[in-house]
């Protein structure tokens, strides 16, 4: 049995990025009154999809001896993209934070985080069951 399977690694990575998203949303809310502050967003779904690359369609072919695998599957070098939200409505003082939108994003992120934790618990429970039944 492989303890570090791809599913568990993906769940752990997604949980970490959900935590990062929560911090960014919290930072946006905390800076709602700062003139000129631009709300931030984080995009990790594309990086996670590249790391998973289940069907092999997202990676480059590295079948030659002089080919280097750059950016296909792998969880060790995932880099989410943090950027300023281009869809933000600019207020008179230049701030783009919409508190209601941020609160909705925070609630959605919490639901997704809780689901990831439940999936990790289920996966670890299955692994524990398998280990105990092999004895």
C-alpha positions as CSV (number, residue, x, y, z in Angstrom):
1,X,0.0,0.0,0.0
2,X,1.3,3.4,-1.0
3,X,0.8,5.9,1.9
4,X,1.6,8.9,-0.3
5,X,-0.8,8.3,-3.1
6,X,-1.9,11.0,-5.5
7,X,-5.3,11.4,-4.0
8,X,-4.0,12.2,-0.5
9,X,-1.4,14.5,-1.9
10,X,-4.0,16.4,-3.9
11,X,-6.3,16.7,-0.9
12,X,-3.5,18.0,1.2
13,X,-2.4,20.5,-1.4
14,X,-6.0,21.7,-2.0
15,X,-6.5,22.1,1.8
16,X,-3.3,24.2,2.0
17,X,-4.5,26.4,-0.8
18,X,-7.9,26.8,0.7
19,X,-6.2,28.1,3.8
20,X,-4.3,30.5,1.7
21,X,-7.5,31.7,0.0
22,X,-9.1,32.2,3.4
23,X,-6.1,34.4,4.5
24,X,-6.3,36.5,1.3
25,X,-10.1,37.0,1.7
26,X,-9.5,38.0,5.4
27,X,-6.8,40.4,4.3
28,X,-9.2,41.9,1.8
29,X,-11.9,42.4,4.4
30,X,-9.3,43.9,6.9
31,X,-8.2,46.4,4.2
32,X,-11.7,47.5,3.2
33,X,-11.2,51.0,4.4
34,X,-7.6,51.5,3.1
35,X,-7.6,54.0,0.3
36,X,-6.2,52.6,-3.0
37,X,-6.3,49.0,-1.8
38,X,-7.0,46.5,-4.5
39,X,-8.7,43.2,-3.5
40,X,-6.6,40.1,-4.2
41,X,-7.5,36.7,-5.5
42,X,-5.7,33.4,-5.6
43,X,-6.0,30.9,-8.4
44,X,-4.7,27.4,-7.5
45,X,-7.1,25.2,-9.5
46,X,-5.1,25.3,-12.7
47,X,-1.9,24.5,-10.8
48,X,-3.6,21.6,-9.0
49,X,-5.1,20.3,-12.3
50,X,-1.6,20.3,-13.8
51,X,-0.2,18.4,-10.8
52,X,-2.9,15.8,-11.0
53,X,-2.8,15.5,-14.8
54,X,-4.8,12.3,-14.6
55,X,-5.3,11.8,-18.3
56,X,-1.9,13.0,-19.3
57,X,-3.2,15.7,-21.6
58,X,-1.7,18.7,-19.8
59,X,2.0,17.7,-19.7
60,X,4.7,17.9,-22.3
61,X,6.1,14.9,-23.9
62,X,9.4,14.1,-22.3
63,X,10.3,10.9,-24.2
64,X,13.8,11.9,-25.4
65,X,17.0,11.9,-23.3
66,X,17.4,15.7,-23.8
67,X,13.8,16.5,-22.7
68,X,13.2,18.1,-19.4
69,X,9.9,17.7,-17.5
70,X,8.9,21.3,-16.7
71,X,5.7,21.9,-15.0
72,X,3.7,18.7,-15.5
73,X,2.5,16.6,-12.6
74,X,3.9,16.9,-9.2
75,X,2.9,18.4,-5.9
76,X,6.3,19.6,-4.6
77,X,6.4,22.7,-6.8
78,X,2.8,23.9,-6.9
79,X,2.7,27.7,-7.2
80,X,-0.7,29.3,-7.0
81,X,-1.3,32.6,-8.8
82,X,-2.1,35.6,-6.5
83,X,-3.4,38.6,-8.5
84,X,-5.5,41.8,-8.1
85,X,-9.1,41.2,-8.8
86,X,-9.8,42.8,-12.2
87,X,-13.6,42.7,-11.7
88,X,-13.6,44.9,-8.6
89,X,-15.7,48.0,-8.5
90,X,-13.5,51.0,-7.7
91,X,-14.8,53.3,-5.0
92,X,-14.1,57.0,-4.7
93,X,-10.9,56.4,-2.7
94,X,-9.6,53.8,-5.1
95,X,-10.5,50.7,-2.9
96,X,-12.0,47.7,-4.8
97,X,-13.1,45.6,-1.8
98,X,-16.8,44.6,-1.8
99,X,-17.4,43.3,1.7
100,X,-20.5,41.4,0.8
101,X,-18.7,39.6,-2.1
102,X,-15.8,38.8,0.2
103,X,-18.1,37.3,2.8
104,X,-19.8,35.2,0.2
105,X,-16.4,34.0,-1.0
106,X,-15.3,33.2,2.5
107,X,-18.5,31.2,3.2
108,X,-18.0,29.2,-0.1
109,X,-14.3,28.6,0.7
110,X,-15.2,27.3,4.2
111,X,-17.7,24.8,2.7
112,X,-15.1,23.6,0.3
113,X,-12.4,23.4,3.0
114,X,-14.8,21.4,5.3
115,X,-15.5,19.0,2.4
116,X,-11.8,18.5,1.7
117,X,-11.2,17.7,5.4
118,X,-14.0,15.2,5.3
119,X,-12.6,13.6,2.2
120,X,-9.1,13.4,3.8
121,X,-10.7,11.8,6.9
122,X,-12.5,9.2,4.8
123,X,-9.3,8.4,2.8
124,X,-7.2,8.0,6.0
125,X,-10.0,5.9,7.5
126,X,-9.9,3.6,4.4
127,X,-6.1,3.4,4.7
128,X,-6.3,2.5,8.4
129,X,-8.9,-0.2,7.6
130,X,-6.7,-1.6,4.9
131,X,-3.7,-1.7,7.2
132,X,-5.6,-3.4,10.0
133,X,-7.2,-5.9,7.7
134,X,-3.7,-6.9,6.3
135,X,-2.6,-8.2,9.7
